Amino acid sequence: MGLCKDPVTTELNKRGYNLVKLPRVGIDPMDVLGREDDSIEKLGSIAEVWTSTVSVPPTSSPAAVAGITGEKTSDLDVGIGLKLLADALAGLGAGLSLPSLNLAFKKAKKVQFKFINVESTSITPFALGKFLANGSLDMSNPFVSHYFGNDQTQEYIIFAVLKSDSISVAAKTETGTAVEADIGALSGALKASVSAKAGATGASEITFQGKVQATFAFKVFQVLFENGKWVPKGVGADDDLSFAVGADVEAAVQPAIIAPGRLLRLR
């Protein structure tokens, strides 16, 4: 969710993570993102176009992330907040319309989010580097040649992601006082893949839980191929970097390169 200059964003950026504005299932380590002008596309996994004598690095088992689960966002204007919520719930497969959310939070002027059940999965930089150092890129693929053979584009590889299957939303007045949220207004509107229940603070909070985990933050590596060697470069989380999957997506990253003499930057 787009939570710039927010406590959650600040904490994630401190850890080197960048936010995905529209959390989605299917954003994973080894994914390649291509950027051309202001358009960013998920191109697929690097393993699809990189032939290596080394096996594809295994993704780590999901691990709980302390300090992010339960971390609350700032109070957001209800109009903006519910649009972000609708986008996030779409990523979980809720199929919940914005009008239904407006009814559920009709007394609210502000809303506050928190992610629950946050887990991380990743591949290690060493494993990714070994995979890239012992292979070649399929330049016969038209999408590969367009992005990796073009000085006007940038390409990135994701190596770590944060996922969550639950989002809690608190309803508040303009001054930040809790107000009632009408969970009954959601009856019949949610798909079976997502449930809604009153949160820990009672009727002012609704917790949405899905059956799948959506990615809401990620890291990337930038690597250059210089003088016949791979030279990795770290890039800190940056609000100016963005990533989109089927829509506008705001995030930040740290990259990695794949084509000789070209930057491979994942966003």
C-alpha positions in Angstrom: 0.0 0.0 0.0 1.2 3.5 -0.7 2.2 4.6 2.7 5.0 7.1 2.0 6.6 8.9 5.0 4.5 6.6 7.3 5.7 4.6 10.3 5.4 1.3 8.4 7.2 2.7 5.3 9.9 4.2 7.5 10.5 0.9 9.2 10.6 -1.0 6.0 12.9 1.5 4.3 15.3 1.2 7.3 15.5 -2.5 6.6 16.1 -1.9 2.9 12.6 -2.8 1.7 10.4 -1.0 -0.8 6.6 -1.0 -0.7 4.4 -2.4 -3.4 1.5 0.0 -3.7 -0.9 -2.7 -4.8 0.0 -5.9 -2.9 -0.3 -8.9 -5.1 0.2 -12.7 -5.1 3.0 -13.8 -7.4 5.7 -11.3 -6.7 8.6 -13.5 -5.6 12.4 -13.8 -5.4 14.1 -14.3 -8.8 11.4 -12.2 -10.6 12.7 -9.7 -13.2 11.1 -6.3 -13.6 11.7 -4.3 -16.7 11.4 -0.5 -16.8 10.9 1.5 -20.0 10.2 5.3 -19.7 7.6 5.4 -16.9 6.3 1.9 -17.5 7.4 -1.0 -15.3 6.5 -4.6 -16.2 7.0 -7.9 -14.4 8.8 -9.9 -17.1 9.0 -13.3 -15.4 11.6 -15.3 -13.5 15.2 -14.9 -14.5 15.4 -18.7 -14.5 13.2 -18.7 -17.6 15.8 -16.9 -19.7 19.1 -17.5 -17.9 20.7 -20.9 -18.7 23.2 -21.8 -15.9 25.3 -24.8 -15.0 24.3 -24.1 -11.5 20.8 -25.0 -10.1 18.3 -22.3 -9.6 18.8 -21.0 -6.0 16.1 -22.3 -3.6 13.9 -19.8 -1.9 14.1 -19.8 1.8 11.3 -21.1 4.0 8.9 -18.4 5.2 10.1 -16.7 8.3 8.2 -14.5 10.7 9.4 -10.8 10.7 9.6 -9.2 14.1 9.0 -5.4 14.3 6.7 -5.2 11.2 3.8 -7.4 12.1 1.3 -5.2 14.0 3.2 -2.0 13.1 0.5 0.7 12.5 0.4 3.2 9.7 -0.4 6.9 10.2 -4.1 7.9 10.1 -5.1 8.3 6.4 -7.9 10.2 4.9 -10.8 7.7 4.6 -11.2 8.3 0.8 -7.5 7.5 0.1 -7.3 4.8 2.7 -10.3 2.8 1.5 -9.1 3.0 -2.1 -5.8 1.5 -0.9 -7.6 -1.1 1.1 -9.7 -2.1 -1.9 -6.5 -2.5 -4.0 -4.9 -4.6 -1.2 -7.9 -6.8 -0.7 -8.1 -7.4 -4.5 -4.6 -8.8 -4.2 -5.8 -11.2 -1.6 -8.7 -12.2 -3.9 -11.5 -10.6 -1.8 -13.5 -9.1 -4.8 -14.8 -6.4 -2.5 -16.0 -3.2 -4.1 -15.2 0.3 -2.9 -18.9 1.1 -2.3 -19.2 -1.8 0.2 -16.1 -0.5 2.0 -17.6 3.0 2.1 -20.7 1.6 3.8 -18.7 -0.4 6.3 -16.6 2.7 7.2 -19.3 5.4 6.7 -18.7 6.9 10.1 -15.0 7.2 9.6 -13.0 10.3 8.5 -9.7 8.5 8.9 -8.5 4.9 8.8 -5.4 3.2 10.0 -3.8 0.0 8.7 -1.6 -2.7 10.1 -0.2 -5.8 8.5 -0.6 -9.1 10.4 1.2 -12.5 9.9 4.1 -10.9 8.1 6.6 -13.4 6.7 9.7 -13.1 4.6 11.1 -15.3 1.8 14.4 -14.7 0.0 17.4 -16.1 -1.9 20.9 -15.2 -0.7 23.1 -12.8 -2.7 25.8 -15.5 -2.8 23.5 -18.0 -4.3 22.1 -15.5 -6.8 25.7 -14.4 -7.8 26.8 -18.0 -8.3 23.8 -18.7 -10.5 24.5 -15.6 -12.6 28.2 -16.2 -12.9 27.8 -19.6 -14.5 25.3 -19.0 -17.3 24.1 -17.1 -20.3 21.1 -15.0 -21.3 18.7 -16.1 -24.0 18.9 -13.0 -26.3 16.8 -14.8 -28.9 13.8 -14.1 -26.7 12.3 -10.8 -28.1 11.5 -9.5 -24.6 15.0 -10.3 -23.4 16.6 -8.6 -26.3 14.3 -5.5 -26.1 15.1 -4.9 -22.4 18.6 -6.3 -21.9 19.8 -5.1 -25.2 18.5 -1.6 -24.9 20.4 1.2 -23.2 17.1 3.1 -22.6 15.6 0.4 -20.3 16.4 -0.9 -16.9 16.0 -4.4 -15.5 15.9 -5.6 -11.9 15.9 -8.9 -10.0 14.0 -9.3 -6.7 15.9 -11.3 -4.1 13.7 -10.8 -1.0 10.0 -10.2 -0.3 7.6 -9.6 2.6 4.2 -11.2 2.5 1.0 -11.0 4.6 -2.4 -12.7 4.5 -4.1 -10.3 6.9 -4.8 -6.6 7.0 -6.5 -4.8 10.0 -8.3 -1.5 9.5 -9.3 0.8 12.3 -12.0 3.5 11.8 -11.4 6.9 13.3 -12.8 10.4 13.5 -11.0 13.5 12.1 -9.3 13.9 15.5 -8.2 10.2 15.7 -10.9 8.9 18.1 -12.2 5.4 17.4 -15.6 5.1 15.8 -17.7 2.1 14.9 -17.2 0.2 11.7 -20.1 -1.7 10.3 -18.9 -5.2 9.6 -22.4 -6.2 8.7 -22.3 -4.0 5.6 -19.8 -6.5 4.2 -22.1 -9.4 4.5 -22.4 -11.2 1.2 -19.9 -8.9 -0.5 -16.8 -10.8 0.3 -15.7 -13.8 -1.7 -15.0 -17.0 0.2 -11.3 -16.6 -0.2 -11.2 -13.7 2.4 -13.0 -13.4 5.8 -13.7 -10.4 7.9 -14.1 -10.1 11.6 -14.0 -7.6 14.4 -10.5 -6.7 15.4 -8.8 -6.7 18.8 -10.1 -3.2 19.6 -13.7 -4.2 19.0 -16.3 -2.7 16.6 -14.0 0.1 15.5 -11.6 -2.3 13.7 -12.1 -4.9 11.0 -9.5 -7.6 10.2 -9.5 -9.1 6.7 -7.8 -12.5 6.3 -7.1 -14.3 3.1 -6.2 -17.8 2.2 -3.1 -16.7 0.3 -0.3 -14.3 1.1 0.2 -11.2 -1.0 3.6 -9.5 -1.4 3.7 -5.9 -0.1 7.4 -5.1 0.0 10.6 -6.3 -1.7 14.3 -5.8 -2.2 16.4 -6.0 -5.3 20.1 -6.1 -6.2 21.9 -4.1 -8.9 24.9 -5.8 -10.5 27.2 -4.6 -13.2 29.3 -6.7 -15.6 32.6 -4.8 -15.8 35.9 -5.9 -17.2 34.7 -9.5 -17.4 33.5 -9.6 -13.8 30.3 -9.3 -12.0 30.3 -6.2 -9.8 27.3 -6.0 -7.4 26.1 -2.7 -6.1 23.7 -2.1 -3.3 21.0 0.5 -3.7 19.1 1.8 -0.7 15.3 2.0 -0.5 14.1 5.0 -2.5 10.6 6.5 -2.7 11.3 7.5 -6.3 11.6 3.9 -7.5 8.3 2.3 -8.5 7.0 -1.0 -9.4 3.8 -1.9 -11.2 1.9 -5.2 -11.7 -1.2 -4.5 -13.7 -1.5 -1.0 -12.3 0.4 1.8 -10.7 2.6 0.4 -8.0 4.8 2.4 -5.7 7.9 0.8 -4.2 11.6 1.1 -3.7 14.4 -1.3 -4.4 18.0 -2.4 -4.4 19.2 -3.9 -7.7 21.2 -6.6 -9.6 22.5 -7.0 -13.2 22.4 -9.8 -15.7 23.5 -8.8 -19.1 27.2 -8.2 -19.8 27.8 -4.5 -19.7 24.2 -3.7 -18.7 22.4 -2.9 -15.5 19.9 -5.4 -14.2 17.6 -3.4 -11.9 14.6 -4.9 -10.4 11.7 -2.7 -9.4 
